[in-house]
Amino acid sequence: MKKTLMIFMTLILVLFAGACSSQETNTASKSSSEASKEDTKVQKIIVGTGTQFPNVCFIDENGKLTGYDVELVRKIDEKLPEYEFEFKTMEFSNLLLSLETNKIDFIAHQMEVNKERQEKFLFNKEPYNVFPLHVTVNQNNNEIQSIEDLKGKKAIVSATSNSAVFLEKYNKEHNLGIEIVYAGQGPDTTTNQIKTGRADATITTPFSVKFNNEAVDAQQKVVGEPLLNSKVYFLLRKDETPLQTKIDEALVELKKEGVVSELSNKWLGADYTVDF
């Protein structure tokens, strides 16, 4: 009887030890998993954009931030689980300063390459569409047919935009005497100034003109040949090469999948990726 009792007690001790061992193993495994999860931290990226660029980055009738650049950034975000993109909207003229002072991590606002931007910032390497700039006037204006016809006229552009940079340089080099003014808000918007005749022209894209005509009866038209047909990129700080690489990798995949072309057709009215 005593022998049987001893065997029984021994079995209980063995089972108890095994259970403890199993519990310790599971606990260690769980702790390791949790530690691994904590180690894999998602990095938040602040994306600077605007709200006033028709079809590119704007607030729709439901109060949602959307447009070509916005939706493309969202698609890139889906490809990069290690990052979480968050939009921060502001006036276009404040974007470069916000990037320079680390308030945002990159800009999504149809940024074209120019010397001033290249000196301070880093463009990603894979363009995401072509940006055609045209002289744009009131639909009843038949006097202006090209940029040369702006001699002595008043043109309105957004400060620090490529339209502004181009027009300022062209005006100086060709001594046209164009009076360049910069767009503001309210009654000073480009649309209102062109519509009321307080400005003679602006420099913009066909898809912006189409949107403005349909959305707010802007009564605009493009004239002449494209002044620029430059490629568009995202703009980052000089030290953001890892993010630059990841964005480019995601863009290449999205192009192969046809996503970039689809977004261009949807928001810009044509496939502005075909000239890459």
Secondary structure by P-SEA (a helix, b strand, c coil): caaaaaaaaaaaaaaaaaaaaaaaaaaaaaaaaaaaaaabbbbbbbbbbbcccccccccccccccccaaaaaaaaaaaacccbbbbbbbccccaaaaaaaacccccccccccccaaaaacccccccccbbbbbbbcccccccccccccccccbbbbbccccaaaaaaaaaaaaaccccbbbbbbcccccaaaaaaaccccbbbbcaaaaaaaaaacccccccccccccbbbbbbbbcccaaaaaaaaaaaaaaaaaaaaaaaaaaacccccccccc
